[in-house]
Amino acid sequence: MDAQSSAQSISPDPRATGKDGASSPASPRDFKISDIVVGEIDSSGRLIKEVFAKFSDFAIYSADNRIQVQFSDDAALARQQNEKIGALQPYREKLEYFAEEQGSPAAKYHRQIAVALRLGLLDQTTLAISVLEDAIQKAVEERARNSRISFIPAATLMALPVAGVLLALTTVGNDRDVTFAMAGGALGAYLSMAIGIRTRALSPEVSSIPNYVDSGLRVAIGILSAGALLLLLTSGLVSLAAITGIEPTAPDVPLDWRLAMILGFAAGFLERLLPDLLSKNFPADDLQPQPSDLKAQIATAVAATELKKKQADARNTAANDQGGQILQPG
């Protein structure tokens, strides 16, 4: 095997042999660095679109929408070059993954990849990794920005139409206050999501389906929390003072649709409002027997069993003395 054939068989690109396995116009044995020219066909049959670097011992170019490397015509040097840039492959794949995940063409990062490969081939691996890491950071920031942008319409479509339907339902039925509260819960959840996007507190996905699912769940939680909160208030299980944390200085405010919607909005906006209220007014420990109470119940049951057994023995003894029938313990 000659130098050129060896150089072509070693490539950092797993697709270097082409996607369809078609034979190239020029065989690898005859292909050299000098043949890397824009508009020509490389050794794998790919059209060379741009040449980023071309030296006497390597060339870096784009073909098939991906950066390619033509190693040295000398086989031994080509192997060494392949080993030099091997450490850059994980960073390159990560960068291209972020670009493809966003639906962006990977070509927007071709120049950074080409610069990193050139630095790696020139024995500047640390600097090459730094170039790729900077590009990855920019890709991550772009991903987060696009994710937030895609989450906004998902949240809007899941919250506002539902709130509109609930407000329309307030014109019928008897439980208007509960319906007003649930509409307020949907609006509160929407505002909470909007503020989360604004302050970067939310981490939405690039794909639209997870964003619709996430926003839908948040709106559903807001609606259910608002309805449950109003039912707890109207049933007397909790008071308005327990919800607001403020002791009233005047007679209780009558519940109307305004107050119902405000309470529902608070329940939707503050996801922890209802759980914290329930844990405060209905502690889980109160619903379970304490260890001391459990021991007392066990002792009482044992004592009752012993007393019952003694009473049965006494009845049997009395029956024997009278020559009557022996009674069994009941």
N, C-alpha and C positions, 0 to 999 in steps of 0.2 A: 504494500500500500504506500503511495507516494504522499508527499506533504499536503497537497491540495485535497486529496480524498480524505485524509485524516482531519483536516480543518473543517470540512463540511459535515463530518459525522459527529462532531462535538458542537453542541449548540445549547445555549441557555433557554431557548424557546422550545417547549415541547411540541409546538406545531411547525417546527422548522422544515419538516419534510412535506408540508402542504396538507390541506384538509382532505382532499380527495385522492391523494396518492398519485396524482398525474405526473407523468414524466416531464422533466424540465427540458427546455430547448437546448440548454448546454449542460453537459454532464458535469457532476462535481469535480471529476478529475481534471477537466479543462477550465473550470471556473476559478478566477483569481480576483484579488482585491481590485485590480485595475478595471475589472468588468462591472463594478458597482457604479452605475450611471443612471441618473434620473430618466425614466421612460423606458429603460431596458428591463429585461426579465432576469430574475436571479436564478440560482441553481435549482430552486424548487418550483420554478414556474410562476413566481409571484411578481407582479408589476412593482418596480421600484418607484415610489412616489416622491421621496425626499431623502437626501443624504445629509445627515447631521455632522458626521465626522469621517474623514478618510485619510488614513496615514499609510505608511509603507507596510506596516505589519497588522493593521486591522481597519475595519470600516463599520460605521453604525448608520443604519438607514431605516426607513419605514416602508413596510410592505404588508399587504393583507391586514391593514389597520392595526399594526403592531410593530414595535421596534425590533429590528433584527440586527444580529451581529455577524459580520464576516470576519472570521479569525485569520490569523497569519497563514500565508502559503506554506510555511514550514510546519510540519506535523507536530514536532516536539514543542515548538513555541505555542502552537494552537492549543495544545493540552494545558499548558501553563496558564494561558489566558482564560480558558474556560474555568479553571480552578480559582482564579483571581476574582471573577465576578460571581462565583457561586454563592457567596455570602449575601449578595444583593437580591437574590431571587425572592426570598420571603417578603421583603419590603416592596418589591415591584408587584408581586401578586396581590398584596394587600391594597396597594394604591389602585390597581386596575379593578379590583373587586368593588371598592367604594364608588369608582366612576361608573361601572356597569350597573350597580345596584340603584343608582340615582337615575338611570336611563341616560346618563351623559356619555358622549363619545369619549373613549379612553384617549383619543388623539389630543385632547386638551392638556394631557400630562405627558405627551410624547417628548417634549423638549427636556423636561426634568429627568425623565428616564434615560434619555440619550446622554445628558450631561453626567448622570450618575454612572452609567456604564463606561463612559470615556474615562472618568476619574478612577474607576475601579481597575480598568485595564492599564492605567498609568501608575498603579500601586498606591493610590490615594483612597483606600477603602473607607477609612473613617469619614473623610469629607464626602464621599459618595453616599454613605448611609445617611449623613446629615441632610443632604439634598433631598433624598427620598422621604425622610421623616418630616421635613418641612412641607413637602407636597402632600403627604398623608394627612398632616394636621389641617391643611387648607381644605382637603377633601372632606374631612370629618366635620369641619365648620360649615361647609356648604351643605353637607348632608343634614345637619341639625337645622339649618336655615330652611331648606326645602321641606323638611318634616313639619316644622311649625307652620309653614305656609299651607301645606296640604291638610293640616289638622283643622284649620279655621273653618273651611266650608263643611267639613264633616260635623263639627260641633254645631254649626249654625243650622244645618239641615236636620239634626237630631233634636235640637232644643226648641227652636222658635216655632216650627209647625206644631209640635206637641203642645206647647204652651198656648198657641192660638186655638187649638181644638178644645183644650180644657176650659179656656175662657168662654168659648162659644157654648160649652155645656152648662155654664152657670146660668143660662137663661131658662133651663129646664130642670126639673127635679126639685127635691126638697133640701138636699145636702149641698147648698150653694157654697157655704163657708169652707167645707172640705175641698170642694173643687177649686175654689179660689186659692186655697193653701197649696194644692198640688200644682197649679199653674205657677204660683210663686216659687215653688221648689224647682221647677224646670228652669225658670229664669235665673234663679240663684245659682244653679249648677252651671248654666251657660256663662254667667259672669265669672264664676270661679275658674272655669277653664280658660276664659279669655285673659284673665290676670295671670294665670299660670303660664300661658304662652308668652305673654309680654315680659314676665320676669324670668323666663327660662326655667321655671320650676317643673314644667312638664317635659317629658322626653318622648314625643310621639315618634311613630314609625314612618318610614318613607312610603311604604305601601298604604293605599287608601283603606283597604278592608280592616286592618287592625285599628286604624284611627276611627272608623265608623263604629266598630265594636266598643272601643274604649269610651268614646263620647256618649254612645248610647247607654252604656252601663252607668256612667256618671249621671246622666239625666234621669235614668230610672231610679237610681239611689236617691237623688234629690226629691223626686216626686213621692216615692214611698216614705221617705223620712218626713216630708212635710205633712202628708196625710196622717201618719202615725202620731206626729207631734200634736196635731190639732185634736185628734181623738183622745189622746191622753189628757189634754187640757179640758176639753168639754166633758169628759167623764169624771173629772175631779180627782184623778189619780195623781196629777201633778198640778201645781199652781203656776200662775204667771210669774210670781216672784221666784219660783224655783228655776224657771226658764231664763229670766233676765238677770237673776242674781241681785235684784234691787227690791227692797221691802217697800210696798206701796204706802204712800202717805195720804192717799185719798181712797174713797171707795173703789171697788174693783171696776176696771174699765169694761163696759159691755163689749162682748165679742161681736164684731160685724165683719163684713167682707174685707175692709181695709186691714184690720188687725190680723185676720186670717191669712191674707196674702203676705203681710210683713213677716209673720211667723214662718210661713212656708218658704219665703225667700231666704230667711236666715237658716232654715234647716237644709235647704239646697246648697247654699253658699258655704256653710260651715259643716263639712261632712262629719265632724266629730261631735256636733251638738247633740243629736239624738242618742248615740251610744254613751256619751258621757252623762247625759241626763238619766238614762236608764240605769247605768252602773251606780249613780249617786243615790237615786231614789229606791232602787231595787237591787241592793248588793247581792251578789251570788252567794255569799256566805250565809245570808239570812235564809236562803232557800234550802240549805243543807244542815242537818243536825251537827252541832258542835261535838267535839270528842268527849267533853265532860257529860253532855246530855246523852250521848249514845251509851256511855258507860252506865249512867243512872238507869236508862231504859233496860239495859241488859240485866242489871242487878235486880230491878223490880220484877222482871219476867222470871228470873231464877227463883226469887223469893216466893212468887205466886205459885210456881210449880211445886216447890218444896212444901208449901202450906197445903196445897191440894192433895199431895201424896200423904201427908200426915193425917189429914181428915179422913181419907179413904182407909188408912190403916186403923184408925180409931173405930170406924164403923165396922170393919171386919172383926176386930177384937170383941166388940160388943155383941156382934152376931154369934160368935163362937161361944161366948159365955151363956147366951140364951139358947144355944143349940139350933139357931136359925140358919138361914142360908148366908153363905159368905158373899159379901159384896165386893165386887171388883172396883178398882179405882176408876172413877169417871173421867 
